[in-house]
Amino acid sequence: MRLSVSGFSLAAARRAIRTYDLVLLIALLWFMVQFLRFVFPPLFGTFQELYGVSNTQTGLLFTLLMLGYSAMQFPGGLLSDRFHEVTVIVSGAGLFTAAALFTFVAPTFGLITLAAVGIGLGTGVHKTVAIAYLSRVYPERTGLSLGIMDTVGQFGGMLAPIAVVAVLGWGLPGRTVFLLGAGASAVLAVLLYLRAKPHANGGPQQESVTVEATNGGSTDATEETDIDHSEDGPTVDSHSYVTIFTDRKLVLFLCVTVLFTFSWNGLSAFFPLFLADAKGLSSGTAGIAYSLLFAASVSQTVTGGASDRVGKLAISLSLFGVMIAGLLALLVVDSVAAILCLTVLTGIGFHGFRPVRDSYLMDLIPDSIGGGTLGIVRTFMTAIGGAAPAVIGLLSDLFGYTVAFGLIVCALAVGGLFIAVLR
């Protein structure tokens, strides 16, 4: 959907909200998922003071949260193949809302850790199911829809440490952020349930989404998609989840997603230390650059929409080129201004690829097993990608950041080669 500045009007804004209200609700829930996951690290110092725990114990808490998140990728997708996707999303939101409330009232660190696992399990179903759902509700605008969701979600992670600082600055207990997060999540879950009506009339739900493409305020075309959602989905043969991976294109692109996830996890884990140790930036400047790396997520709506028009593989190959060029340049430049500019460029490449990746995956996967297959893919991605910080950390200790980040560049180059083969 394109809205020119000159043609913008209140009516156009209302049409946009009416068209993409499902995207916005799901995106805001994804915002809360990211918020509740990444609000823990800024509170580790507070936990250590209150409960006398160590770095190892607080690190284990976050590891268990992430393992819970990873473990729910396939079960969440499997459930969405059998039930209405919104039912699964709202159920997951109910679980992580309850876990957030439990975190707020838990009297011991052990119980907080248990609550963190609950947050991991509840948040784990969201993205896998949301990708499958949005790709069916907005088949002609999948890239744009996923781009909106991912962009909004990234700001949840960026807001988490700011919220902790604000709460502590007001003299409130640090865990108050979980109470606020639980309240916002509950409201969003109810609104999504009421909007999607997965149980309407106890039977199939006709969900019609109209997408109006505008040019200078005039409507060029209208696309209407009617989707028959039923609470009890089609019977799915578990053997289908195995045979789908005989598809050469899917296997090749799975390799691309694993290489990408490995690269992003390795870069994001050590980027501030790289800037401070290898480039001599102050901790404040390195922090600003790190924020810019995440702020570049606004590119996702642009790249997602472009992939709908230009082609997903063409955009993917361009974005991998941007990632590789940005990282190679970061290894050799020393100017602070150049480093900041290259950080934004590199962030655009990494963040911009996500909606394109998810949209292309849904092109390759049949609707009948979309959720479960995507769950398998995301489980594999998160499991392999989770090893990246350890690998990059070890290489940087043994050989320095040039070798460590050089491995990331090599991983991206192989991924780009696979994309070229797919084209």
Secondary structure, DSSP 8 states (H G I E B T S, - for coil): ----STT--HHHHHHHHHHHHHHHHHHHHHHHHHHHHHTSGGGHHHHHHHH---HHHHHHHHHHHHHHHHHTHHHHHHHHHHS-HHHHHHHHHHHHHHHHHHHHH--SHHHHHHHHHHHHHHHHTHHHHHHHHHHHHSTTSHHHHHHHHHHHHHHHHHHHHHHHHHHHHTT--TTHHHHHHHHHHHHHHHHHHHHH-TTGGGS-EEEEEEEEEEETTEEEEEEEEEEEE-SS-----TTHHHHGGG-HHHHHHHHHHHHHHHHHHHHHHHHHHIIIIIS---HHHHHHHHHHHHHGGGHHHHHHHHHHHH-HHHHHHHHHHHHHHHHHHHHH---HHHHHHHHHHHHHHHHHHHHHHHHHHHHHS-GGGHHHHHHHHHHHHHHHHTTHHHHHHHHHHHH-HHHHHHHHHHHHHHHHHHHHHH-
